[in-house]
Amino acid sequence: MFRDDLTKPFMRTMGCSSSELLGWLPRALPGARLIVEPDAGGGRCRAVYVGGELLIEWRVVAPRRIALLSIPQTEVRFSYDGLPPQRRRKIQTAFDLATQRGGG
């Protein structure tokens, strides 16, 4: 989901587990120095770029159930600091594409 306004922190619920999100971070945030602090119920990652950073914080929430299907869910908070708007859009677009699941 693309957002035009990346100047304020925003939340997103993603259909993945905490461990899946952790595995995606290096590919989803190319060119960043990652400082990752996972914990049992979630975690945080600082993606440090020249000129600023993106702070991602997450927590595991109850899975979504559809009949017998159970989809893990993780609530993710994104907060940019010190990067120009066009750079924020480029980073967020790369993250969204790298974490997109097939289907549709």
RODO-2510 file (C-alpha; in nm, 4 decimals, decimal comma):
residues 104
     n   res          X          Y          Z
     1     m     0,0000     0,0000     0,0000
     2     f     0,1580     0,3270    -0,1123
     3     r     0,1289     0,6310     0,1100
     4     d     0,1709     0,9854    -0,0184
     5     d     0,2418     1,1294     0,3274
     6     l     0,5457     0,9650     0,4842
     7     t     0,6160     1,2582     0,7161
     8     k     0,4173     1,1047     1,0029
     9     p     0,4509     0,7611     1,1609
    10     f     0,1979     0,5103     1,0312
    11     m     0,0844     0,1582     1,1137
    12     r     0,0141    -0,1398     0,8942
    13     t    -0,0995    -0,4928     0,9739
    14     m     0,0982    -0,7430     0,7678
    15     g     0,0068    -1,1056     0,7071
    16     c     0,3327    -1,2549     0,8297
    17     s     0,5045    -1,3815     1,1408
    18     s     0,7751    -1,1910     1,3227
    19     s     1,0391    -1,4345     1,1943
    20     e     0,9216    -1,3891     0,8335
    21     l     0,9436    -1,0113     0,8702
    22     l     1,2952    -1,0442     1,0129
    23     g     1,3976    -1,2577     0,7159
    24     w     1,2655    -1,0014     0,4680
    25     l     1,4380    -0,6949     0,6175
    26     p     1,7787    -0,7201     0,4422
    27     r     1,6135    -0,7565     0,0995
    28     a     1,3374    -0,5042     0,1754
    29     l     1,5766    -0,2311     0,2914
    30     p     1,8672    -0,2395     0,0440
    31     g     2,1541    -0,0026     0,1137
    32     a     2,0662     0,0456     0,4806
    33     r     2,2727    -0,0432     0,7831
    34     l     2,0289    -0,2496     0,9874
    35     i     2,0224    -0,2470     1,3662
    36     v     1,7746    -0,5162     1,4660
    37     e     1,6437    -0,5808     1,8175
    38     p     1,3967    -0,8704     1,8108
    39     d     1,2124    -0,9857     2,1204
    40     a     0,9562    -1,2541     2,1990
    41     g     0,6486    -1,0522     2,1037
    42     g     0,7924    -0,8337     1,8284
    43     g     1,0927    -0,6103     1,7909
    44     r     1,2401    -0,3068     1,6230
    45     c     1,4763    -0,2300     1,3392
    46     r     1,6603     0,0916     1,2658
    47     a     1,7453     0,1160     0,8965
    48     v     2,0187     0,3788     0,8847
    49     y     2,0836     0,5613     0,5568
    50     v     2,3036     0,8582     0,4714
    51     g     2,1007     1,1562     0,5892
    52     g     1,8415     0,9803     0,8012
    53     e     1,6735     0,6598     0,9060
    54     l     1,3597     0,4512     0,9120
    55     l     1,2479     0,3013     1,2422
    56     i     1,0313    -0,0087     1,2095
    57     e     0,8655    -0,1470     1,5228
    58     w     0,6470    -0,4553     1,5229
    59     r     0,4424    -0,6758     1,7483
    60     v     0,2694    -1,0036     1,6844
    61     v    -0,1099    -0,9880     1,7064
    62     a    -0,3753    -1,2593     1,6974
    63     p    -0,3869    -1,4549     1,3723
    64     r    -0,6627    -1,3933     1,1234
    65     r    -0,8877    -1,6958     1,0903
    66     i    -1,0942    -1,7788     0,7836
    67     a    -1,2673    -2,1132     0,8349
    68     l    -0,9785    -2,3553     0,8991
    69     l    -0,7169    -2,1174     0,7571
    70     s    -0,5031    -1,9268     1,0085
    71     i    -0,2911    -1,6353     0,8826
    72     p    -0,0276    -1,4910     1,1173
    73     q    -0,0459    -1,1155     1,1640
    74     t     0,2112    -0,8625     1,2684
    75     e     0,1329    -0,4992     1,3427
    76     v     0,4117    -0,2818     1,2014
    77     r     0,4828     0,0865     1,2725
    78     f     0,6969     0,2894     1,0295
    79     s     0,8605     0,6180     1,1289
    80     y     1,0974     0,8128     0,9010
    81     d     1,3443     1,0721     1,0269
    82     g     1,5699     1,3073     0,8347
    83     l     1,5185     1,1806     0,4787
    84     p     1,3734     1,3927     0,1956
    85     p     1,0237     1,2980     0,0724
    86     q     1,1400     1,1410    -0,2554
    87     r     1,3928     0,9222    -0,0720
    88     r     1,1243     0,8115     0,1760
    89     r     0,8941     0,7129    -0,1123
    90     k     1,1743     0,5165    -0,2794
    91     i     1,2539     0,3270     0,0437
    92     q     0,8873     0,2548     0,1200
    93     t     0,8186     0,1373    -0,2355
    94     a     1,1166    -0,1012    -0,2201
    95     f     0,9979    -0,2322     0,1177
    96     d     0,6435    -0,2848    -0,0103
    97     l     0,7601    -0,4687    -0,3220
    98     a     1,0027    -0,6915    -0,1314
    99     t     0,7399    -0,7922     0,1257
   100     q     0,4522    -0,8379    -0,1166
   101     r     0,3031    -1,1839    -0,1306
   102     g     0,1875    -1,3517    -0,4496
   103     g    -0,1748    -1,3947    -0,5361
   104     g    -0,4604    -1,1929    -0,6719
***
